[in-house]
């Protein structure tokens, strides 16, 4: 991008924040004055940023003004140093200053158990579709909504408002709350703005509003209920390859 007289516009960073900090993950968000692709370089030493994370909301080769980069598989109670690195449409590289945050220790982390995790024995038993009609274990398969990672997501094959996924918890579970975060495309399509839950005996909970795809929404299930299966249904979306970054269900917290 050139200013009048041929001078190249200078890319500027803004609105840096580190959010959703947990024991093993965090999300770096920031904005740029010019559209750019982005990564975050990070590590446990300011002099050795030996890990790289990418903005998965930006398609390969895509450019954006708003950037969101999940950092996964961090160590609890650890100081993480990081800097943003972006490339604009002219292939000019810009880097931010190095900053840092501290992950939560395990005692600070959420005490309830997420029983929707595949690693906890849950299984996706049915899904409206996966992108490109691939299986649940594919790059955008339904399993990605239950892997505990915001850096992966499930994308349907253009289901829009008709997207849904059904989960078997593996055994009867007492459920006290759930959380949902939508995926999105860089053109603001594929956002699930409202969801509904249908449990074993056709008990319906919701609708639950989830309008902002940058937010993980958590909702109490009042009163708690016992269920083995749940179908999570999109009710209102912006259309396209709708799906989810992550879907979580929690048992009551032990006293």
MOVEN-V214569 format. One record per residue. N is the residue number from 1. D_FIRST is the distance of its C-alpha to the first C-alpha in Angstrom with 1 decimal. Layout:
# MOVEN-V214569
N,D_FIRST / N,D_FIRST
This chain:
# MOVEN-V214569
1,0.0 / 2,3.8 / 3,6.9 / 4,10.1 / 5,11.8 / 6,9.0 / 7,8.6 / 8,6.0 / 9,5.9 / 10,8.8 / 11,9.7 / 12,13.1 / 13,16.0 / 14,18.5 / 15,21.7 / 16,23.1 / 17,26.5 / 18,28.9 / 19,31.0 / 20,33.7 / 21,35.2 / 22,38.3 / 23,40.6 / 24,38.6 / 25,35.2 / 26,32.4 / 27,29.0 / 28,25.9 / 29,23.5 / 30,20.4 / 31,17.1 / 32,13.5 / 33,11.1 / 34,8.3 / 35,9.9 / 36,11.5 / 37,14.9 / 38,17.5 / 39,20.9 / 40,23.4 / 41,25.6 / 42,29.0 / 43,32.6 / 44,35.7 / 45,34.9 / 46,32.0 / 47,32.4 / 48,32.4 / 49,29.8 / 50,31.3 / 51,30.2 / 52,27.0 / 53,26.3 / 54,23.6 / 55,22.3 / 56,24.4 / 57,23.0 / 58,19.9 / 59,20.9 / 60,20.6 / 61,17.1 / 62,16.1 / 63,13.3 / 64,14.3 / 65,13.9 / 66,17.7 / 67,19.3 / 68,23.0 / 69,24.6 / 70,28.5 / 71,30.4 / 72,33.7 / 73,37.0 / 74,37.0 / 75,40.3 / 76,42.0 / 77,42.3 / 78,39.8 / 79,37.1 / 80,33.8 / 81,31.1 / 82,27.5 / 83,23.8 / 84,20.6 / 85,18.3 / 86,15.0 / 87,12.6 / 88,9.0 / 89,7.9 / 90,7.4 / 91,10.9 / 92,10.5 / 93,13.5 / 94,14.3 / 95,17.9 / 96,19.8 / 97,23.2 / 98,26.2 / 99,28.1 / 100,31.3 / 101,33.5 / 102,37.0 / 103,38.1 / 104,41.2 / 105,44.5 / 106,46.5 / 107,48.7 / 108,45.8 / 109,44.5 / 110,45.6 / 111,49.3 / 112,49.6 / 113,49.4 / 114,46.7 / 115,49.0 / 116,46.3 / 117,45.1 / 118,46.0 / 119,47.2 / 120,49.7 / 121,51.2 / 122,49.3 / 123,48.5 / 124,46.4 / 125,49.1 / 126,47.3 / 127,43.9 / 128,42.6 / 129,40.4 / 130,37.9 / 131,34.7 / 132,35.5 / 133,39.2 / 134,39.4 / 135,41.8 / 136,41.6 / 137,40.8 / 138,37.8 / 139,34.1 / 140,33.9 / 141,37.7 / 142,39.5 / 143,40.8 / 144,37.3 / 145,38.0 / 146,41.1 / 147,40.1 / 148,39.3 / 149,35.7 / 150,32.7 / 151,30.6 / 152,32.3 / 153,32.8 / 154,34.9 / 155,33.3 / 156,35.7 / 157,35.4 / 158,34.1 / 159,37.0 / 160,35.3 / 161,38.1 / 162,40.7 / 163,39.4 / 164,42.1 / 165,43.3 / 166,46.9 / 167,47.8 / 168,51.2 / 169,51.7 / 170,54.4 / 171,57.1 / 172,57.9 / 173,55.7 / 174,55.9 / 175,52.5 / 176,51.6 / 177,47.9 / 178,44.8 / 179,41.0 / 180,38.2 / 181,34.5 / 182,32.6 / 183,30.0 / 184,26.9 / 185,24.2 / 186,20.5 / 187,21.0 / 188,23.7 / 189,26.5 / 190,29.5 / 191,30.2 / 192,33.9 / 193,34.7 / 194,38.5 / 195,41.0 / 196,44.7 / 197,47.1 / 198,50.2 / 199,52.8 / 200,55.9 / 201,58.3 / 202,55.7 / 203,55.2 / 204,51.9 / 205,49.8 / 206,46.9 / 207,44.7 / 208,42.3 / 209,38.9 / 210,35.8 / 211,32.9 / 212,30.2 / 213,29.2 / 214,28.2 / 215,31.8 / 216,34.9 / 217,37.6 / 218,41.2 / 219,44.2 / 220,48.0 / 221,50.3 / 222,53.1 / 223,55.8 / 224,55.1 / 225,56.2 / 226,57.5 / 227,55.8 / 228,55.3 / 229,52.6 / 230,49.7 / 231,47.5 / 232,44.1 / 233,43.0 / 234,39.8 / 235,40.8 / 236,37.6 / 237,34.1 / 238,30.8 / 239,32.0 / 240,31.0 / 241,31.6 / 242,33.1 / 243,34.6 / 244,34.6 / 245,33.3 / 246,36.7 / 247,40.0 / 248,42.7 / 249,46.3 / 250,48.4 / 251,52.1 / 252,53.6 / 253,53.2 / 254,56.4 / 255,58.2
